[in-house]
């Protein structure tokens, strides 16, 4: 009962603090989970969604390394999926496809070890679809690209996102979501039902007219690959597209991976905390980065990680994060092939509340 009252109070506080019309561009439907089983109900502390109380996420097995995640009561077309492997090894997970299954939304996820052998590893998975507009400086947008064309997209300024390029390197323009300097966060995930694929942010520039992002994808080893992918851009919004609620979310850009820290990434708009805390990053060993998001750690919650840079390196979560008032990610681990290396990464945290 006390928890229900706490949530209700936060909901009322959020509604009271938002001006009329500012609630546009909340997600129409969303859900997230940490999948730590191949069958049954995954960790209840790390699953939430826009469904009614009483429903839970469930998982069923497919072929080797494949699982099907059923998000209840949010059947819809479109939207984007993001996936991050949770492993102490050079593993990654990718989305294969998603869509309605009766009243539910089904997401197929496939995980691999470096080199392309399928393997099951725990992972965090997120689905979100949005509509509406947002007043600056807040901004949110996404693209689902299938390797040849845009499948679905959203832009909270009401503009059309543009994708150009191919063969493993694309330039994505998010017009109307611009900023005077670097601001916000990005997440990118490979989408391929047929072959191993990894995708990342290859480069990023901000201007008042919009955000310009390079997406790079690689095959099971280090060769560029033409494949599908999803990209999400957030600025002063949760990675699920919403705010108030959740009151508790944060993101950071570890853009100085050689810095032993703890340090607060700069400029500050890349290191956002919804409660005004200063997120910090520090080394936890070669290729391992410990991130602290102060004050925002509230169950149920979620983390996504994306590698940054022009090479074939990739990043995952070495273990489940800790939620204890602070949200502590211990650790983001980056790899070049199977070797841990210090590399730039983007990390996004959100609670459901």
C-alpha positions as YAML, in Angstrom:
chain: A
units: angstrom
residues:
- id: 1
  name: UNK
  ca: [0.00, 0.00, 0.00]
- id: 2
  name: UNK
  ca: [2.81, 2.42, 0.86]
- id: 3
  name: UNK
  ca: [4.42, 1.79, -2.51]
- id: 4
  name: UNK
  ca: [1.15, 2.45, -4.34]
- id: 5
  name: UNK
  ca: [0.73, 5.71, -2.43]
- id: 6
  name: UNK
  ca: [4.33, 6.67, -3.26]
- id: 7
  name: UNK
  ca: [3.76, 6.05, -6.98]
- id: 8
  name: UNK
  ca: [0.46, 7.93, -6.90]
- id: 9
  name: UNK
  ca: [2.10, 10.92, -5.25]
- id: 10
  name: UNK
  ca: [4.83, 10.98, -7.89]
- id: 11
  name: UNK
  ca: [2.25, 10.78, -10.66]
- id: 12
  name: UNK
  ca: [0.28, 13.67, -9.19]
- id: 13
  name: UNK
  ca: [3.41, 15.73, -8.66]
- id: 14
  name: UNK
  ca: [4.49, 15.12, -12.23]
- id: 15
  name: UNK
  ca: [1.11, 16.04, -13.67]
- id: 16
  name: UNK
  ca: [0.93, 19.18, -11.56]
- id: 17
  name: UNK
  ca: [4.34, 20.38, -12.70]
- id: 18
  name: UNK
  ca: [3.80, 20.02, -16.43]
- id: 19
  name: UNK
  ca: [2.11, 22.76, -18.39]
- id: 20
  name: UNK
  ca: [-0.85, 21.93, -20.66]
- id: 21
  name: UNK
  ca: [0.31, 20.37, -23.92]
- id: 22
  name: UNK
  ca: [3.76, 19.50, -22.56]
- id: 23
  name: UNK
  ca: [2.76, 15.87, -22.07]
- id: 24
  name: UNK
  ca: [2.78, 15.27, -25.82]
- id: 25
  name: UNK
  ca: [5.44, 12.87, -27.07]
- id: 26
  name: UNK
  ca: [5.11, 10.51, -24.17]
- id: 27
  name: UNK
  ca: [5.40, 6.97, -25.46]
- id: 28
  name: UNK
  ca: [2.20, 5.49, -26.77]
- id: 29
  name: UNK
  ca: [3.35, 2.06, -25.58]
- id: 30
  name: UNK
  ca: [6.54, 0.86, -23.94]
- id: 31
  name: UNK
  ca: [8.09, -1.99, -22.01]
- id: 32
  name: UNK
  ca: [11.44, -3.16, -20.72]
- id: 33
  name: UNK
  ca: [12.89, -6.26, -19.08]
- id: 34
  name: UNK
  ca: [16.07, -8.01, -18.04]
- id: 35
  name: UNK
  ca: [15.91, -11.48, -19.57]
- id: 36
  name: UNK
  ca: [17.81, -13.83, -17.27]
- id: 37
  name: UNK
  ca: [15.93, -17.05, -18.16]
- id: 38
  name: UNK
  ca: [15.21, -18.83, -21.43]
- id: 39
  name: UNK
  ca: [11.70, -19.77, -20.36]
- id: 40
  name: UNK
  ca: [9.20, -18.32, -17.93]
- id: 41
  name: UNK
  ca: [9.02, -14.96, -16.17]
- id: 42
  name: UNK
  ca: [12.26, -12.94, -16.01]
- id: 43
  name: UNK
  ca: [13.49, -10.82, -13.09]
- id: 44
  name: UNK
  ca: [10.43, -8.93, -11.70]
- id: 45
  name: UNK
  ca: [12.66, -6.17, -10.30]
- id: 46
  name: UNK
  ca: [13.72, -5.14, -13.79]
- id: 47
  name: UNK
  ca: [10.57, -5.32, -15.87]
- id: 48
  name: UNK
  ca: [7.88, -2.70, -16.35]
- id: 49
  name: UNK
  ca: [5.68, -1.32, -19.09]
- id: 50
  name: UNK
  ca: [2.58, 0.57, -20.09]
- id: 51
  name: UNK
  ca: [0.34, -2.43, -19.51]
- id: 52
  name: UNK
  ca: [-2.24, -2.64, -16.72]
- id: 53
  name: UNK
  ca: [-1.26, -4.04, -13.30]
- id: 54
  name: UNK
  ca: [-1.30, -7.81, -12.95]
- id: 55
  name: UNK
  ca: [0.54, -8.67, -16.18]
- id: 56
  name: UNK
  ca: [4.16, -9.79, -16.50]
- id: 57
  name: UNK
  ca: [6.76, -10.19, -19.21]
- id: 58
  name: UNK
  ca: [7.40, -13.80, -20.24]
- id: 59
  name: UNK
  ca: [10.11, -15.53, -22.24]
- id: 60
  name: UNK
  ca: [10.19, -18.64, -24.44]
- id: 61
  name: UNK
  ca: [13.17, -20.33, -26.12]
- id: 62
  name: UNK
  ca: [13.88, -20.57, -29.83]
- id: 63
  name: UNK
  ca: [16.93, -22.00, -31.56]
- id: 64
  name: UNK
  ca: [20.37, -21.80, -29.94]
- id: 65
  name: UNK
  ca: [20.95, -18.32, -28.54]
- id: 66
  name: UNK
  ca: [17.44, -17.16, -29.43]
- id: 67
  name: UNK
  ca: [14.64, -16.10, -27.09]
- id: 68
  name: UNK
  ca: [11.21, -14.62, -27.62]
- id: 69
  name: UNK
  ca: [10.13, -11.89, -25.22]
- id: 70
  name: UNK
  ca: [6.40, -11.32, -24.77]
- id: 71
  name: UNK
  ca: [5.46, -7.85, -23.57]
- id: 72
  name: UNK
  ca: [1.83, -8.11, -22.40]
- id: 73
  name: UNK
  ca: [-1.07, -6.02, -23.63]
- id: 74
  name: UNK
  ca: [0.94, -3.60, -25.81]
- id: 75
  name: UNK
  ca: [0.42, -5.11, -29.26]
- id: 76
  name: UNK
  ca: [1.33, -2.54, -31.91]
- id: 77
  name: UNK
  ca: [3.28, -2.09, -35.11]
- id: 78
  name: UNK
  ca: [6.30, 0.17, -35.48]
- id: 79
  name: UNK
  ca: [8.43, 1.49, -32.67]
- id: 80
  name: UNK
  ca: [12.01, 0.56, -31.86]
- id: 81
  name: UNK
  ca: [13.79, -2.14, -29.86]
- id: 82
  name: UNK
  ca: [17.14, -1.88, -28.07]
- id: 83
  name: UNK
  ca: [19.11, -4.78, -26.60]
- id: 84
  name: UNK
  ca: [22.30, -4.97, -24.49]
- id: 85
  name: UNK
  ca: [24.04, -8.22, -23.51]
- id: 86
  name: UNK
  ca: [24.88, -8.82, -19.84]
- id: 87
  name: UNK
  ca: [28.02, -10.94, -19.80]
- id: 88
  name: UNK
  ca: [31.62, -11.12, -18.59]
- id: 89
  name: UNK
  ca: [32.58, -12.34, -22.07]
- id: 90
  name: UNK
  ca: [32.71, -10.88, -25.58]
- id: 91
  name: UNK
  ca: [29.00, -11.44, -26.23]
- id: 92
  name: UNK
  ca: [26.40, -9.23, -27.81]
- id: 93
  name: UNK
  ca: [22.66, -9.47, -28.48]
- id: 94
  name: UNK
  ca: [20.65, -8.12, -31.40]
- id: 95
  name: UNK
  ca: [17.00, -7.74, -32.24]
- id: 96
  name: UNK
  ca: [15.70, -9.99, -35.01]
- id: 97
  name: UNK
  ca: [12.12, -8.78, -35.37]
- id: 98
  name: UNK
  ca: [9.12, -7.64, -33.34]
- id: 99
  name: UNK
  ca: [5.40, -7.21, -33.81]
- id: 100
  name: UNK
  ca: [1.91, -7.99, -32.47]
- id: 101
  name: UNK
  ca: [1.03, -11.44, -31.17]
- id: 102
  name: UNK
  ca: [-2.61, -11.29, -30.21]
- id: 103
  name: UNK
  ca: [-2.89, -8.54, -27.60]
- id: 104
  name: UNK
  ca: [0.83, -8.76, -26.78]
- id: 105
  name: UNK
  ca: [4.03, -7.57, -28.42]
- id: 106
  name: UNK
  ca: [6.59, -10.28, -29.28]
- id: 107
  name: UNK
  ca: [10.30, -9.45, -29.66]
- id: 108
  name: UNK
  ca: [12.77, -12.01, -31.04]
- id: 109
  name: UNK
  ca: [16.31, -11.58, -29.67]
- id: 110
  name: UNK
  ca: [19.44, -13.48, -30.77]
- id: 111
  name: UNK
  ca: [22.74, -13.47, -28.88]
- id: 112
  name: UNK
  ca: [26.23, -14.39, -30.11]
- id: 113
  name: UNK
  ca: [29.78, -14.71, -28.92]
- id: 114
  name: UNK
  ca: [32.49, -12.92, -30.93]
- id: 115
  name: UNK
  ca: [33.04, -14.92, -34.13]
- id: 116
  name: UNK
  ca: [29.34, -15.64, -34.63]
- id: 117
  name: UNK
  ca: [28.58, -18.75, -32.55]
- id: 118
  name: UNK
  ca: [25.10, -18.44, -31.02]
- id: 119
  name: UNK
  ca: [24.97, -18.37, -27.22]
- id: 120
  name: UNK
  ca: [22.39, -17.51, -24.60]
- id: 121
  name: UNK
  ca: [23.42, -14.72, -22.27]
- id: 122
  name: UNK
  ca: [21.23, -12.52, -20.09]
- id: 123
  name: UNK
  ca: [20.32, -9.17, -21.65]
- id: 124
  name: UNK
  ca: [18.31, -6.01, -21.17]
- id: 125
  name: UNK
  ca: [15.64, -5.32, -23.79]
- id: 126
  name: UNK
  ca: [13.48, -2.25, -24.40]
- id: 127
  name: UNK
  ca: [10.55, -1.46, -26.72]
- id: 128
  name: UNK
  ca: [9.06, 1.99, -27.25]
- id: 129
  name: UNK
  ca: [6.79, 3.80, -29.68]
- id: 130
  name: UNK
  ca: [5.95, 7.53, -29.49]
- id: 131
  name: UNK
  ca: [3.87, 10.30, -31.04]
- id: 132
  name: UNK
  ca: [3.34, 14.02, -30.47]
- id: 133
  name: UNK
  ca: [5.71, 16.95, -30.09]
- id: 134
  name: UNK
  ca: [7.95, 18.42, -27.40]
- id: 135
  name: UNK
  ca: [9.05, 21.97, -26.62]
- id: 136
  name: UNK
  ca: [12.80, 22.62, -26.73]
- id: 137
  name: UNK
  ca: [15.17, 22.00, -25.05]
- id: 138
  name: UNK
  ca: [13.59, 18.59, -24.53]
- id: 139
  name: UNK
  ca: [13.87, 16.33, -27.55]
- id: 140
  name: UNK
  ca: [13.27, 12.71, -28.51]
- id: 141
  name: UNK
  ca: [13.51, 10.81, -31.78]
- id: 142
  name: UNK
  ca: [14.12, 7.38, -33.23]
- id: 143
  name: UNK
  ca: [14.64, 5.50, -36.49]
- id: 144
  name: UNK
  ca: [14.19, 1.86, -37.47]
- id: 145
  name: UNK
  ca: [16.15, 1.20, -40.67]
- id: 146
  name: UNK
  ca: [16.06, -2.21, -42.38]
- id: 147
  name: UNK
  ca: [19.33, -1.89, -44.33]
- id: 148
  name: UNK
  ca: [17.61, -0.35, -47.36]
- id: 149
  name: UNK
  ca: [14.93, 2.05, -46.14]
- id: 150
  name: UNK
  ca: [13.38, 3.63, -43.07]
- id: 151
  name: UNK
  ca: [10.72, 1.29, -41.64]
- id: 152
  name: UNK
  ca: [9.44, 3.64, -38.96]
- id: 153
  name: UNK
  ca: [10.60, 6.87, -37.36]
- id: 154
  name: UNK
  ca: [9.62, 9.52, -34.85]
- id: 155
  name: UNK
  ca: [10.78, 13.09, -34.27]
- id: 156
  name: UNK
  ca: [9.44, 15.20, -31.39]
- id: 157
  name: UNK
  ca: [9.88, 18.39, -33.45]
- id: 158
  name: UNK
  ca: [7.48, 16.99, -36.03]
- id: 159
  name: UNK
  ca: [10.16, 16.75, -38.73]
- id: 160
  name: UNK
  ca: [11.14, 13.73, -40.85]
- id: 161
  name: UNK
  ca: [14.39, 11.98, -39.97]
- id: 162
  name: UNK
  ca: [16.67, 11.18, -42.91]
- id: 163
  name: UNK
  ca: [19.06, 8.26, -43.49]
- id: 164
  name: UNK
  ca: [21.76, 8.22, -46.19]
- id: 165
  name: UNK
  ca: [24.57, 5.78, -46.96]
- id: 166
  name: UNK
  ca: [24.88, 2.01, -46.83]
- id: 167
  name: UNK
  ca: [27.33, -0.87, -46.82]
- id: 168
  name: UNK
  ca: [27.84, -0.62, -43.07]
- id: 169
  name: UNK
  ca: [28.03, 3.16, -42.66]
- id: 170
  name: UNK
  ca: [25.05, 5.52, -42.57]
- id: 171
  name: UNK
  ca: [24.44, 9.16, -41.74]
- id: 172
  name: UNK
  ca: [21.25, 9.89, -39.81]
- id: 173
  name: UNK
  ca: [19.88, 13.43, -39.65]
- id: 174
  name: UNK
  ca: [17.38, 14.33, -36.92]
- id: 175
  name: UNK
  ca: [16.17, 17.80, -37.99]
- id: 176
  name: UNK
  ca: [14.55, 20.09, -35.45]
- id: 177
  name: UNK
  ca: [16.18, 18.29, -32.51]
- id: 178
  name: UNK
  ca: [19.26, 20.51, -32.57]
- id: 179
  name: UNK
  ca: [21.26, 22.03, -29.74]
- id: 180
  name: UNK
  ca: [23.89, 24.78, -29.56]
- id: 181
  name: UNK
  ca: [26.44, 22.26, -28.33]
- id: 182
  name: UNK
  ca: [26.62, 18.51, -27.69]
- id: 183
  name: UNK
  ca: [23.60, 17.41, -25.67]
- id: 184
  name: UNK
  ca: [21.58, 14.27, -25.03]
- id: 185
  name: UNK
  ca: [22.30, 10.60, -25.52]
- id: 186
  name: UNK
  ca: [22.12, 7.97, -28.26]
- id: 187
  name: UNK
  ca: [21.42, 4.24, -28.31]
- id: 188
  name: UNK
  ca: [21.89, 1.99, -31.36]
- id: 189
  name: UNK
  ca: [21.04, -1.73, -31.81]
- id: 190
  name: UNK
  ca: [21.49, -4.09, -34.75]
- id: 191
  name: UNK
  ca: [18.34, -5.59, -36.27]
- id: 192
  name: UNK
  ca: [18.93, -8.69, -38.41]
- id: 193
  name: UNK
  ca: [16.95, -11.98, -38.45]
- id: 194
  name: UNK
  ca: [19.45, -13.88, -40.58]
- id: 195
  name: UNK
  ca: [23.04, -13.24, -39.50]
- id: 196
  name: UNK
  ca: [25.19, -11.96, -36.64]
- id: 197
  name: UNK
  ca: [25.31, -8.15, -36.63]
- id: 198
  name: UNK
  ca: [26.60, -5.46, -34.27]
- id: 199
  name: UNK
  ca: [25.89, -1.73, -34.58]
- id: 200
  name: UNK
  ca: [27.19, 1.36, -32.80]
- id: 201
  name: UNK
  ca: [27.45, 5.14, -33.00]
- id: 202
  name: UNK
  ca: [30.36, 5.95, -35.31]
- id: 203
  name: UNK
  ca: [30.24, 9.73, -34.89]
- id: 204
  name: UNK
  ca: [27.95, 12.51, -33.71]
- id: 205
  name: UNK
  ca: [27.68, 16.25, -34.26]
- id: 206
  name: UNK
  ca: [25.18, 18.73, -32.83]
- id: 207
  name: UNK
  ca: [24.00, 21.99, -34.38]
- id: 208
  name: UNK
  ca: [21.02, 24.29, -33.76]
- id: 209
  name: UNK
  ca: [19.27, 22.82, -36.80]
- id: 210
  name: UNK
  ca: [19.51, 19.19, -35.74]
- id: 211
  name: UNK
  ca: [21.56, 16.19, -34.67]
- id: 212
  name: UNK
  ca: [23.71, 14.32, -37.18]
- id: 213
  name: UNK
  ca: [24.71, 10.77, -36.25]
- id: 214
  name: UNK
  ca: [26.86, 8.19, -37.99]
- id: 215
  name: UNK
  ca: [25.79, 4.56, -37.51]
- id: 216
  name: UNK
  ca: [28.33, 1.80, -38.16]
- id: 217
  name: UNK
  ca: [27.63, -1.93, -38.27]
- id: 218
  name: UNK
  ca: [29.88, -4.99, -38.37]
- id: 219
  name: UNK
  ca: [29.48, -8.70, -38.93]
- id: 220
  name: UNK
  ca: [30.40, -11.54, -36.58]
- id: 221
  name: UNK
  ca: [34.01, -10.39, -36.57]
- id: 222
  name: UNK
  ca: [35.21, -6.96, -37.78]
- id: 223
  name: UNK
  ca: [34.00, -6.48, -41.35]
- id: 224
  name: UNK
  ca: [31.50, -3.70, -42.21]
- id: 225
  name: UNK
  ca: [28.00, -5.11, -42.74]
- id: 226
  name: UNK
  ca: [24.89, -3.84, -44.47]
- id: 227
  name: UNK
  ca: [22.15, -4.65, -41.99]
- id: 228
  name: UNK
  ca: [19.18, -3.19, -40.19]
- id: 229
  name: UNK
  ca: [19.36, -1.15, -37.00]
- id: 230
  name: UNK
  ca: [17.50, 1.07, -34.58]
- id: 231
  name: UNK
  ca: [18.63, 4.44, -33.23]
- id: 232
  name: UNK
  ca: [17.14, 6.48, -30.38]
- id: 233
  name: UNK
  ca: [18.06, 10.07, -29.45]
- id: 234
  name: UNK
  ca: [17.00, 11.43, -26.05]
- id: 235
  name: UNK
  ca: [17.50, 14.85, -24.46]
- id: 236
  name: UNK
  ca: [16.10, 15.56, -20.99]
- id: 237
  name: UNK
  ca: [13.77, 12.61, -21.51]
- id: 238
  name: UNK
  ca: [13.92, 8.99, -20.44]
- id: 239
  name: UNK
  ca: [15.11, 6.44, -23.01]
- id: 240
  name: UNK
  ca: [11.48, 5.22, -23.12]
- id: 241
  name: UNK
  ca: [10.50, 8.69, -24.34]
- id: 242
  name: UNK
  ca: [8.64, 9.73, -21.20]
- id: 243
  name: UNK
  ca: [9.17, 12.05, -18.26]
- id: 244
  name: UNK
  ca: [7.13, 12.85, -15.13]
- id: 245
  name: UNK
  ca: [6.88, 9.90, -14.76]
- id: 246
  name: UNK
  ca: [9.53, 8.66, -14.76]
- id: 247
  name: UNK
  ca: [11.00, 11.18, -12.36]
- id: 248
  name: UNK
  ca: [14.17, 9.08, -12.15]
- id: 249
  name: UNK
  ca: [16.39, 8.76, -15.21]
- id: 250
  name: UNK
  ca: [19.88, 9.68, -16.33]
- id: 251
  name: UNK
  ca: [22.37, 9.24, -19.14]
- id: 252
  name: UNK
  ca: [26.05, 9.82, -19.76]
- id: 253
  name: UNK
  ca: [28.70, 9.78, -22.50]
- id: 254
  name: UNK
  ca: [31.98, 8.27, -21.34]
- id: 255
  name: UNK
  ca: [33.96, 10.36, -23.84]
- id: 256
  name: UNK
  ca: [37.27, 10.14, -21.97]
- id: 257
  name: UNK
  ca: [37.73, 6.40, -21.47]
- id: 258
  name: UNK
  ca: [41.43, 6.74, -20.58]
- id: 259
  name: UNK
  ca: [40.51, 8.95, -17.62]
- id: 260
  name: UNK
  ca: [40.77, 6.78, -14.47]
- id: 261
  name: UNK
  ca: [38.23, 9.01, -12.74]
- id: 262
  name: UNK
  ca: [35.93, 9.31, -11.10]
- id: 263
  name: UNK
  ca: [35.10, 12.12, -13.50]
- id: 264
  name: UNK
  ca: [31.95, 13.84, -14.73]
- id: 265
  name: UNK
  ca: [31.82, 13.81, -18.55]
- id: 266
  name: UNK
  ca: [31.67, 17.19, -20.26]
- id: 267
  name: UNK
  ca: [29.94, 19.15, -21.56]
- id: 268
  name: UNK
  ca: [27.30, 18.83, -18.86]
- id: 269
  name: UNK
  ca: [24.33, 18.36, -21.28]
- id: 270
  name: UNK
  ca: [25.84, 14.97, -22.19]
- id: 271
  name: UNK
  ca: [25.78, 13.94, -18.53]
- id: 272
  name: UNK
  ca: [22.15, 14.49, -17.53]
- id: 273
  name: UNK
  ca: [20.48, 13.45, -14.27]
- id: 274
  name: UNK
  ca: [16.76, 14.15, -13.82]
- id: 275
  name: UNK
  ca: [17.22, 14.87, -10.09]
- id: 276
  name: UNK
  ca: [20.19, 17.20, -10.58]
- id: 277
  name: UNK
  ca: [22.88, 14.78, -9.45]
- id: 278
  name: UNK
  ca: [26.28, 14.64, -11.14]
- id: 279
  name: UNK
  ca: [26.86, 11.28, -12.84]
- id: 280
  name: UNK
  ca: [30.43, 9.97, -12.59]
- id: 281
  name: UNK
  ca: [32.54, 7.44, -14.47]
- id: 282
  name: UNK
  ca: [35.69, 5.68, -13.34]
- id: 283
  name: UNK
  ca: [37.89, 2.77, -14.30]
- id: 284
  name: UNK
  ca: [37.27, -0.70, -12.87]
- id: 285
  name: UNK
  ca: [40.12, -2.32, -14.80]
- id: 286
  name: UNK
  ca: [41.17, -2.41, -18.44]
- id: 287
  name: UNK
  ca: [38.12, -1.97, -20.64]
- id: 288
  name: UNK
  ca: [35.79, -1.74, -17.63]
- id: 289
  name: UNK
  ca: [33.95, 1.41, -16.55]
- id: 290
  name: UNK
  ca: [31.92, 1.92, -13.37]
- id: 291
  name: UNK
  ca: [29.13, 4.49, -13.70]
- id: 292
  name: UNK
  ca: [27.23, 6.05, -10.80]
- id: 293
  name: UNK
  ca: [23.90, 7.75, -11.46]
- id: 294
  name: UNK
  ca: [23.20, 9.40, -8.07]
- id: 295
  name: UNK
  ca: [19.76, 9.55, -6.45]
- id: 296
  name: UNK
  ca: [17.76, 8.12, -9.39]
- id: 297
  name: UNK
  ca: [18.05, 4.42, -8.56]
- id: 298
  name: UNK
  ca: [14.48, 3.17, -8.12]
- id: 299
  name: UNK
  ca: [13.08, -0.25, -9.02]
- id: 300
  name: UNK
  ca: [11.83, -1.27, -11.52]
- id: 301
  name: UNK
  ca: [14.60, 0.03, -13.76]
- id: 302
  name: UNK
  ca: [16.59, -0.45, -16.92]
- id: 303
  name: UNK
  ca: [19.99, 0.19, -18.56]
- id: 304
  name: UNK
  ca: [21.12, 0.29, -22.19]
- id: 305
  name: UNK
  ca: [24.70, 0.65, -23.49]
- id: 306
  name: UNK
  ca: [26.05, 1.54, -26.95]
- id: 307
  name: UNK
  ca: [29.65, 1.64, -28.15]
- id: 308
  name: UNK
  ca: [31.03, 4.77, -29.84]
- id: 309
  name: UNK
  ca: [33.78, 5.09, -32.45]
- id: 310
  name: UNK
  ca: [34.74, 4.20, -36.01]
- id: 311
  name: UNK
  ca: [36.28, 0.80, -35.28]
- id: 312
  name: UNK
  ca: [34.65, -2.63, -34.78]
- id: 313
  name: UNK
  ca: [34.76, -2.47, -30.97]
- id: 314
  name: UNK
  ca: [31.57, -3.17, -29.03]
- id: 315
  name: UNK
  ca: [30.40, -2.87, -25.41]
- id: 316
  name: UNK
  ca: [28.10, -4.75, -23.07]
- id: 317
  name: UNK
  ca: [27.14, -4.84, -19.40]
- id: 318
  name: UNK
  ca: [29.42, -7.05, -17.32]
- id: 319
  name: UNK
  ca: [26.74, -7.66, -14.68]
- id: 320
  name: UNK
  ca: [23.33, -6.51, -13.56]
- id: 321
  name: UNK
  ca: [23.47, -2.96, -12.20]
- id: 322
  name: UNK
  ca: [22.82, -2.16, -8.54]
- id: 323
  name: UNK
  ca: [19.77, -0.14, -7.48]
- id: 324
  name: UNK
  ca: [20.07, 1.36, -4.02]
- id: 325
  name: UNK
  ca: [19.07, 5.01, -4.21]
- id: 326
  name: UNK
  ca: [21.96, 5.46, -6.58]
- id: 327
  name: UNK
  ca: [21.98, 3.41, -9.77]
- id: 328
  name: UNK
  ca: [25.44, 1.83, -10.02]
- id: 329
  name: UNK
  ca: [26.48, 0.22, -13.30]
- id: 330
  name: UNK
  ca: [29.32, -2.16, -12.48]
- id: 331
  name: UNK
  ca: [30.56, -2.41, -15.20]
- id: 332
  name: UNK
  ca: [30.33, -1.38, -18.83]
- id: 333
  name: UNK
  ca: [32.87, -3.58, -20.63]
- id: 334
  name: UNK
  ca: [34.18, -2.85, -24.13]
- id: 335
  name: UNK
  ca: [35.91, -5.30, -26.47]
- id: 336
  name: UNK
  ca: [38.09, -5.33, -29.56]
- id: 337
  name: UNK
  ca: [37.44, -8.89, -30.73]
- id: 338
  name: UNK
  ca: [37.77, -10.78, -27.41]
- id: 339
  name: UNK
  ca: [40.21, -8.34, -25.76]
- id: 340
  name: UNK
  ca: [38.94, -5.81, -23.24]
- id: 341
  name: UNK
  ca: [39.88, -2.28, -24.28]
- id: 342
  name: UNK
  ca: [39.21, 1.24, -23.04]
- id: 343
  name: UNK
  ca: [36.69, 2.71, -25.47]
- id: 344
  name: UNK
  ca: [34.08, 5.44, -25.56]
- id: 345
  name: UNK
  ca: [30.50, 4.43, -24.75]
- id: 346
  name: UNK
  ca: [27.01, 5.85, -24.20]
- id: 347
  name: UNK
  ca: [24.95, 4.68, -21.22]
- id: 348
  name: UNK
  ca: [21.28, 5.34, -20.48]
- id: 349
  name: UNK
  ca: [19.41, 4.55, -17.24]
- id: 350
  name: UNK
  ca: [15.70, 4.82, -16.51]
- id: 351
  name: UNK
  ca: [13.34, 3.83, -13.75]
- id: 352
  name: UNK
  ca: [9.66, 3.22, -14.43]
- id: 353
  name: UNK
  ca: [8.83, 5.79, -11.70]
...
